[in-house]
Amino acid sequence: MTNPLQHPGTAATLTAYHQRAMKPHHPWIDLILRSFEFDPTSLVLDIHPQDEMFEQAVLEQGGDVDGGTAAYFSSAAQIARTVERLADESPQRVLDFGCGFGRVTRLLCACYGKDRVTASDLIEDAVTFQQEVLGCLGFVSAKDPKDVAWPSKRFDLIYVGSLFTHLPTATFSAWLEALFGRLEPGGNLLFSVHDEALKPAHIPMPESGLAFVAESEAHDIEHEVYGSTWVRASFVEKLLNQLALSRDLTWRRYPRALCGYQDLIAVTESSRQPNAPMTASGLGQVDSAQLVGSKHEQGFALELDGWALATGVAGATGVAAVAGEVGAPGSSTSSPAVVCAQLVSRADRSADSEAQTVSNDVVCDVRRNDLAEVASAIAASLDAESGWKLKLELPTRLSRGADLLLILARWPAEREGEGSVQHVLFAGSVDRLLFLVADERYRRRRDRAFELAETIEQVKASRFWRLRRSWFVGKRMLGLTVEDPDGPILLPSDRRPD
């Protein structure tokens, strides 16, 4: 399979980005990190030139480097806060295993202190970068858990993001057992998986409950070792039950808790179960966006609507949109426009309606899913105000292509001392959002056209159509009709591409 990262245009864009070197405290990054209560001035924001997560974020934003940067940091901030909520207490030793080049690690250092955080990855350069640049501890992993030179001390918290989403059957259970074995008594293991519902339809699910294909975005690791994996809940439960034979364990599955996409599994000792929060992360998206007004009159405004859900919560406490650059104090763009949304009922609305569903693919990709199905999957309710709408007056000096539009949903903390749950509904430029609206509208209309063409072909292949055609051929011979007996003519462009 061709690696899209080898495309000359993409390579040139990424090279140019790293050559110009990211400016410290980029205004987009500042706004995103402050929205998640991180202090960007205290963080190391360097991105390694080989960071695949950053490259993937840029690709998923259509090559837009600023949009990819926003997606990279917004997803990292969201993950770090989710881990912090599920960790329950302040751990003394934290391991980010399979950490890549430190997208989340840098923020875990902000949460717990860099002296408490250890980074581990199969790529030696990734570990070295985090040791030297981020200032945390680190050790190089291995393809086989038996070959890992583990540190002598165990960990209170082990976070494993997007590793088990890539492992074949042979190593899935071995890594789970090895990582759990590195926990201190009473520690927490958090790992993410792809649920079976995310599996492409053409990939079969074996009876074992784990489906694996040797394909992934990684280009430094063999795909036979690090491919793409989807699992049934019963598969994970069986493995955890086997671990529970030696230790008194409990676990909880948080559907789509990792940026609204991957499931998170939290494993700890049974005695700590009552402290685990029910709500790990929210889910939501922008359904439609429309630019109204004129720069010659009172300026432009952006009309938006969408929905937001969280486990066990009827609707978001608030949805807020922020537009504009957060520049240096005293600059003309240092006070961005901020507006809170009106919450509305969405019990009767789904993504199959005429609304154009838009989402930041890195953060949340539930497009074409029925809203009721999504709510059911995460045990959320559509009874109350799960929808939102707002009108954001854009600053007159706003650059629609260069300044940031950030849309956030928030849910209240379940217990005193916990932070609120936040979900990024969109992070990017206004022009990027409007493009996604138009692109989704086109895709929906195109899919409807393909479905109509497929229906016509099925009808033409039926016995009824053959009889109908014979009837109309006879009528035309008698001069009783001019209608074409073959019906609508389908062109190659009317058919869905292979």
N, C-alpha and C positions, 0 to 999 in steps of 0.2 A: 504494500500500500504506500502511495506517495505521501511523504511527510509535508504537510502544508507549510511548515516552518522553513522549508527550503525554497519556497517561492521567492524569486528575486525581489519583488516589490516589498514583501513582508520583511525579508532580511535587511533591505536597505532602510526601511522605516525604523526597525529596532536598532540597527547600527547607528543611525543618525541620533536616535534618542540617547543612547549610551555615550556617544561621542560628545554630545553637548552637556552631558552630566546633569542629573536632576538637581535643580536648585533646592537648597534646604528650605523647608517650610513652604513648599509649593502651595499656593492659596487653595487649590482644590483639596489637597490632602489635609491642610489645616482645618477646613470646614468639616470634612468627614470625621476626622479624629476627634475634634472637639464635640461633635454631635454624640459621640460614644464616650465622652468624658475622659478622653486621653489628652495629655498635654503634648502637642507635636514638637514643641521646642526642646523637650527632654528626650526625644526619641532619635535614634539613628535611622534615617530614611533611605539610605543607599540601597539600590537594587542591583544584584549581581547580573552581569551581561548574559549569563547562561540560565537565569531563573525561568524555568519552563512555565511556572504559574503566571508570571507576568506576560510572557510571550503569548500564552493561551488567552489571557484576558484581552490583550490587544487584538488578537485574531477575532475573538468573539465580538469585539466592538467594531468590526469591519476595517481594522487597520488604524483606527483612531487611537493614537498614543495617549492623549489626555483622557479619553474615555476608558481606555484600558487601565490607566493609572488609578482612576476613580474606582473602577470595579475591583482592582487588586486590593486597595486599602480598605474599601468599604466591606468587602467580604472578610478580610483579615480581622477588622475591628469587631465585626458581628460574631465571628467564631470565637475570638478571645473572650468576649463578654459571656458567650454561651458556656464556654468551658469554666469560667470563673463562677457562674451560677451553679453549675452541676458539681463543682469540686467541693462545695459546701463550707469548707473551712480553709484557712490560710495554710497551704502545705509548705513544708520546709524544703523539700526536694521535688522538682518538677521535671519530667522528661517529655519533650516533644519528639516523638519517634516517627521516622519517615517525614522529616520536617522540610525536605527540599532545601531551598536557599533562604529560608527564614521568614516567609510571608507572615505566618502567625507567631513564630518564635519571638520576633521583636516586640510584639504586643504582650505576650506572656511575660517577657522581661519587665515590661512596664507594670503589669499586674502584680508580680511577685518579687521583682528584683532580679537582676541578671546573675547574681551570685547563687541564686536558688534554681536557675533554669539550666537544663542540659539539652543540647540539640544532638540528634543522631540521624544519620542518613547513609545510604549506600554510596553516595557520591562524595568522595573525599574533599573535593574543592568546596562543596556546599558546607561541610562541617568546618573546614578551615576558615571560610568567609565569616561564619557566624562567631567563631571563637575570636578572630582578629578584629572584625568590624563591629559586631553587636556586643561583644564582650562577655558572652555566656560560656559555659562549659560545653564540652562536646566529645563524642567518640564516633568512629566510623562503624557502620553496621556491616552486615554480610548478607549474601543471598540465602544462606541457611542459618537458622537461629543457633544451631550447634557451634557455628564458627564465630559467633560474636564475642568480642572481648568486653564483657559487661563490667561496668564500674563495681567496685567492692560494696558500696552502699546501695541500698534499695531506695525506691521512690515512693513518696506519699501520693503523687498524682502522675499518671501516665496518660498523655493524650496522643491518640493515633488517628490522625485525619487522613482519609483517602489513601490508606494502604490496603486495607482489607477489600476495598473496592477494585483491587487490581490483582489479587492473588489467586492462583489455581488451587484446586482441592488439596493437592499434596502438601502445600505449605500453609494453607489457611489455618488449620487446626494447630499446626506446630508453632506458628507465630503467636497465636492466641494463648497457648499454654506457656510459652516462653516469657511473654510480656507479663502475664499475670503472676508468673513466678518471681518477677522483679519488684513486686509491690510490697511495701511494708504492711504489716497487719493493720487493718482499718483504712488502708489506702483506697484510692479510686482509679479505676481503669475506664477511660472513655475512648471508644472507637466507632468509626462510621462505616456504614455498609450501603450498598445500592439495593433497595428493596426490589422484589420481583416485578412490581408494577412499573418500574423504570426500564425494564428489559425490552429491547426492540422485538417486535412480534416475530421476526424471521429467525430469531435465535431460540432454539428449543431449551426447555428447562428439564434437566435430567431428574430422575426419581430421587437422587441424593439431595436435591434442593439447592445445588450450586451450579450456575451456568458460567462458563469461562470461555472467552475468545482471546486469541493472541494478537490483540490490537489495543493500542493506547496512544496518548499524546506524547509519551516519553520517547526521547531519542538517544538517551545515554544508557538505557537498560534493555536487555533482550526482552521482547514482548512475550516470549514463552514463560518468562519468569514474572513479568510485570505487564499484564494485559488488561482486560476489563472483566469485572465479575459482578454477578447479581445473585442474591440469595433469598430464599424463603425464610420467614421468621422461624419456622420449625427447625431449619438447619442450624441456625445460631443457637436456638434454645437447647438443642441436643448437645452441642459442644459445651455450652455452659453447664448443663446438668452433669456432664462428665467431670468438669472442673470442680463442681460442688461436692463431689464424692470425697475430696481431700480437704476442702475448706467450707465453712458455713457461709455460703454466698447468697446474695440477692442481686437482681438486675432489673433494669427498667429500659424499655425501648421508647425513644422519643421520635415519632415519625417526622421526617423532613426537618429535623431540628438543625441540621447543618446547612445554613443559608437557604432554607426552604426546599432543599433537594435531597440530600442524603439523610438516612436515618442515623441517629446516635444511640449507641448502647452504653449505658452506665452500669458498671459492675462494682460492687463493694460488699462488705460483710453485712449479714442480715441485721445486725444490731443497729446499723445506720440507716436503714430503710425509711423510717419516719421523717428524716430530714431532707430527703430528696424532693426538689420542687416538681410540681406537675407540668408547669409550662417551661419549656426549654427555649423555644424560639417561635417566632411568628411566621406567617405566610401571607403573601398578598401580591398585588400587582396594580399597575395602571391599566385601565381598560380603554380610555380614550383621552385624546388631547387635541385641543383646537386653539389656534392663535386668532384672537379677535382684536379689533381696533385698528388704528393707523398711526404711524409715526408723525403724520401731519396734523393729527387731532390731539387726543389726550394720551397718546402712546399705546403700546400693545399690552394685552393681558393674555394669560394662558388659562383656559378652562380645562379642568382635569376631573376625571372620576375613576373609581376603581373599587377594590375590596381588600379587606385585611382580616385575617383569622389567626387565632392561637389556640393551642390545646386547652380545653376546659374553660375558655373565655368566650363570651358571647360576641364581643366586638372590640375593636381597638379603642383604647382610651382617647387617643388623638392621632390624627395624621397631619403632619406639617410639611410645607414645601418652602424651600429656601432657594433663592436665585440671586446670583451676583458673585463677584469676586471679593474674597476677604483679604484685602491688601494690607499694607502697613498702616499703622495708626495715622490718621490725618489725611490718608489718600482719598480720592473721590469715590472709591469703590469699597471703602472699609465698612459700610453699613448695608449689607445685602437685604433684599426684600424677603420678608418672612410672613407666611399666612397659615392659619390653622384651618383644617377642613371641617365642613359640616358632615356629621355622621348620619347615614340614612339606611333604611331597611334594604337588604338585598336578598331576602328569602325567595323572591320570585325571579331572580336574574341569574343567568349562567353564562359561561364563556361561549356558548353556542348561539347567543343572540347576535344582533347586528353590531354590538360594540366591538371595536377593534382592540384586541387584547395586546398589551405591550408589556414586556418585562426585560429587565437587565439579565441576560442569559447567565452571567456568572453568579448572580445573586439568587435568582428564582426563575425557573423555567417550567411553568405549569400551563403554558398555552395549549389550547385545544382540549383541556380537561374540563369536564363539567364541574361547575363550582360546588354543587351538592356532593359530588364524588370526593372532591378535595376535602371538603368539610368533614365528610365521613371518615376519610383516611386519617385525619389528625384529631378525630374526636372533638371537633369544634361545632359550634351552633350557628345556624343562620337565622335564628328566631329574632334577634335584635338587630342592632345597628352595626352590621358587618360591612356595609358599604360606606363610601365617602365621596364627597365632591367639593371642589374649591375653585376659586377664581383668583389667580395670582397676578397682581399688577407688576409688570416687569420694569426694573429701573431704566430710566431713559438712556443711561450710559452702558447698559448691558450689551455685551457681545453675544449674540445668540449662538455663535459657533465656538466661542472661546471660554466663556464663563460657565460656571457650574450651576446646574439645577439638581438639587438634592431633595428627595421626597422620602420621609421617614414615617413609619407607623410605630406607636408605642403602646405597651400594655403595662398595667401596674404590677409592682412587686407583690408576691404572694405572702411574704413574711417580712417583718421589720428587719432592716439591715441589708436586704437584698436589693440589687439594682433592678430597674425596670427592664422589661424585654423590649428590644427594638428590632425592627426589620427594615432594611433598605428596599424601598419600592422602585426607586430609580436613582441613578447617579450618572450624570453626563450632561452634555450641552442641550439646550432647548432644541437646536436643529436636529440633534441625534434622536431625541424623543419624537419629534414630528416625522422624521424619516421612518422610525420604527412603526408609527401609526400607519403611514402610507403603505409601507412594505407589508404589514400584516393585513391591511385591507385588500391589497392586491393578491396575497397568498390565499386568503379566504375565498375571494371571487374566482380565482383560478382553480382552486380545489372543487368548488361547486360546479364549474364548467367541466372539469374532468369527470366528476361523478355523473353528471348528466350524460356525457358522451359514453361512459361505461354502461349506463342504463339503456341507452339507445342501442348499443351493440348487443346487449343481452336480449332485448326485445326482438331485434332483427334475426337473432339466432333461434327464436322460438317457432313452434309449429303454427301458432296463431299468426305470426307475421307472414309465413309462407302462404298461408291460406288468404290472408288479406292482400298480399301482393298479386296473387293469381286473380283475385276479384277485381282489383284496380286495373290490371293489364287488360282484362276483358272489357271493362267500362271504357277504357281509352280507345280500344279498337272499335267500339260502337259509337265513339264520339260523345260519350256521356260525361266525361271529365277530362280535365287537363292536368290533374294532379299526378306527380311523379310517383309511380308505384313503389320505388325504392326508398321513398321518404327522405329525411334529412341526410345530406352527404357529409361525412366526417373527414376532415383533413388530418394529416399526420400531427399537426400542431394541436389538435383537439384531444389527443391521447396523452395520458400520463407518461412521462419519461420513464424508461427502465431503470 
